[in-house]
Amino acid sequence: MSRLHSIILTVLIFGCLAFGQSGRVPTYSETPSKNNHSEVKERPVKPVAENEKEDDDVIRIDTDLVVIPVQVSERNGRPVADLKQAEFKIFENGVEQEISYFSDEDQPFTVALMLDMSYSSVFKLRDIQAAAWTFVSQLRENDRVMIVSFAEKALVLCEPTNNRKVLRLAIEGAKIASGTSLYSALDLALKDKFSRITGRKAVVLLSDGVDTTSKQLEATNILNELRENEVLIFPIQYDTYDDVQKSRHKDAQILYDDNDKPYIVERAREKGEREKDYAEAREFFKELSDRTGGRVYRVSSTTNLDTAFARIASELRKTYSIGYYPETPRHAGEKYAIKVRVYRSGLVVRARENYFAGDQQKRK
C-alpha cells in the first residue's frame, strides 16, 4: 500500500469515529418566547440521573413556572392598564419571589357565560338575553364564549366560539324552567368543559346563588374543583329572598278555629326558601371570586345588570399575567398561599390567593 493511500485511510477512520461520538441529540428545555411585553428567565436543564435510561425521543420540559392572572383597578372599578413589571411584587407563603414572567398583552379568553333560567329570577327573560348579548358584543373578536343555561338541568347552548351569529342564536335559545341546579351547572363548565381547554379562562355567572335541585353535589365539591382549574369567576348576584317569601304567603292556607276566627297556616320552608340558604349563597359566591381572583357584582335592576356585564368585559380585556419559579420543591396536592402587591397608591389588586401543586413532570 502506498504512503498516500495509508494517509487517506487514516483520515476516514478518525472522521467516522468523530461523527459517531457527536451524533447524539441532547435533551433540552422549552420556555415561552421573549418579546417586548414579556420576559422569561432561562432555567437550567436538570441533569439526567445516572440510574435513568437516556431516551432521545423524550423531551424534558421545565414546567415549574407558576403563572397568576391579576386584575388591577382604581377604587371606582376602572381597570388600570399602564402598570410595569417593576411595580409588581409576588409572595409565596410570605416569601417574596423573583418575577420570571410578565405579560400585559391583551390575550384572548375563553368565557363560560352561565345564565340562571329558573322561575325565581328577578329579571325577565328578554332582559337577561339583552344584557347577555351586550356583554358578548363588548368582548374582543378573538375571545371565545360558551353559553350555558340552567334551571333543573344544565344545558350547553353552544360550545366555545367567537362566531357572533352562533352566540346570538344560543342566547335567544335560553328558556325559563323550574328548579335551580347551580352546582351541577358549574361542575359541567369546570370539570367537563374547561378542564380540556388551555389558555385564559373565565366564568361569568348570573344567578341568585341558591341551589335547590343539584343531586350529589354541594358547594364544597365546586370549591375543590377550583384546585384543578386556573379560571377567573365573576358572579353577578341578585336577591330573590323577598319574592320567595311573598310567594309563600300567597300559597298559605286560611283556616278557621272553633270560634270562626281565621288563621294562616304556611307550609314548612323548603330548601331555597330559608334565610340561611341565601346567606350560604352569598358566602359561596364570595369564595368563588376570592379563590380565583374574580369579583362579585350585586345587581337589582336592568341598569346595573348592564353595568356589571360591561365592567367584567373591561376587566377581561386588561388582565396581567405574572409568573415565578418557586425556590422550594413542589409537593403534589400541597397548598401554597399567594399574595400579589402593586406599588402604586390608590389601587385595588385582585388575584387568586392560593394554588395547589400538581404533578410537575410533563412528558411528551
Buried (B, 14 or more C-beta within 10 A) or exposed (E): EEEEEEEEEEEEEEEEEEEEEEEEEEBEBEBBEEEEEBBBBEEEEEEEEEEEEEEEEEEBBBBBBBBBBBBBBEEEEEBBEEBEBEBBBBBBEEEEBEBBBBBBEBBBBBBBBBBBBBEBBBBEBEBBBBBBBBBBEBBEEEBBBBBBBBBBBBBBBBEBBBEBEBBBEBBBEBEBBEBBBBBBBBBBBBBEBBEEBEEBBBBBBBBBBBBBBBEEBEBEBBBEBBBEBBBBBBBBBBBBBEBBBEEBEEEEEEEEEEEEEEEEEEEEBEEBBBEEBBEBBBEBBBBBBBBBBBBBBEBEEBEBBBBBBBBBBBBBBBBBBBBBBBEEEBEEEEEBEBBBBBEBEEBBBBBBBBBBBEEBEEEE
